Amino acid sequence: CALESLGDYPRALRALDRTIDFNPRCSLAYETKGKILYITRALKPAFLCYEKMAELDPENYEGHYMKGEILRAHGQNKLALECLNIAMRLDPNQAAIYVPRGAVLEHFGDVDEALKGYDK
């Protein structure tokens, strides 16, 4: 969304809402809306967007990864780890997954497994 890249988040969100109204199965619209909401720290609505994205496109790691990030930010480490593990399974080459996953593993005391991930 061009408006997003210009930082005009309110207009971008309105445009994305219209896109979703027109095509509620557009996972990219939910992903982009979730990204904007996450950037603006509206985490609960962002989570709902990523949840819908993961429902529509379950093989895309991004929805699961971002759900994990938001859950981790809210201290829901067990659920965060589940989401991050799904994201890692879907795209093990995404290095960004390993840092939050490692932090959650460290929280649970599994430092050795966290270090394996950090080495990737």
N, C-alpha and C positions, 0 to 999 in steps of 0.2 A: 504494500500500500504506500503510494508516494507521500501521502500526508503523514504517515508514520515516520518516514525517513526525514521529513522536514520538521518533525517534533510537534506537529499540530495534532496532539493526541485527542482532544475532544472531537474535532471534525473526523479524524480517522475512526474513532469509535462509532460515531454516528453512521459513517459509510459502511463499516463492518456490520453494524446492526441491520442496515438495509440489505446488505449482501446475505446475511443469515436469514432474514425474513424471506428473501427471494429464493434462496437455496439452503435450507436448514441442514443439508447433508454435506456442506462444503467444509471439510476439516481444516483447510488452509485459513479460512476466515476465523475459525475458533482459535487456531494457533496464533494468528497475528493479533487477535483481540486479547488473548491470554498474555502475549508478550507485552503489549502496551499496559495492560492492567498490572502485570508483575513489575514493570519498570516504575509505574506510578504508585507502587506499594499497596494496591488494592488486591491483596492476596486471596481473599475468599472468592471474589468473582473470577480472578485469574485461575484459581484451582478448578472452578466449575467449567471454565472454557477448556482447560487441558483435559479434564475428565471427559467432556463431550468429544474432544478431538481423539482421545484414546479409544473411545467407544466407536467412533466413525472410521478410524484408521488404526486398528490395534497393532499393526506391524510397524508403525512409525515410532521410533524410540523416543522422540521429543516429548510427546504427551506424557509418557510414563516418567521420563526424566524430570520434567518440570513439576509434575505432581509430587515426586519424591523430594524435590528441593523445597517446595512450599510446606509439605508435611514436616520436613526436618526443621524448617524455620519456626514451626508451631510446636516443636518438641515431641512430635508423634513419630518417634524414631523407628518403631517396629513397622508401621505402615510405610514410612519413607523407604526403609530398606527393601520392602517387598517391591515397591515401584521402581527403585533404582536397580534391583536385580533383574526385573523384566526389561528395563531399558538396556542394561548391559548384555543380556541374552540376545536382544534384537540387533544391537549394533556394538559389538565388543571393541570396535576401533575408535569409539568416541571417548577420547581421553577425559573430557569434562565430567563424565559420569563417575570416574574413579575417586575424585576428590571428595564430593559429598558422601559417596558410599563409604569411603575410608573413614570419614569423620563419624558416621553412624556406627561403623564397626568398632572404632575406638571407644565410642560411648558405651558399647556393650562389652568392652574389654577384650575384643578380638584383634589385638594389635598386629599379630602376625599376618592375618588375612588382609588387614588394612594396608600393611606395608607391601604386600604382593601387588595390590591394586595401584599403589603409588608408584611402583616400579614400572608400570605400563606406561 
